[in-house]
């Protein structure tokens, strides 16, 4: 669940960030994809940490 949430939040954040910087359509897509992957990785780490604590 944290993985998908991280993916979604990261993609939204990346898209907003690129749009604020005045990026073209493909810039916005690229930022959204990269930040989405970063969010998914952080969500994976969070999931593993929570599972290890239980």
Secondary structure, DSSP 4 states (H G I P E B T S, - for coil): -HHHHHHHHHHHHHHHHHHHTT--HHHHHHHHHHHHHHHHHHHHHHHHHHHHH-
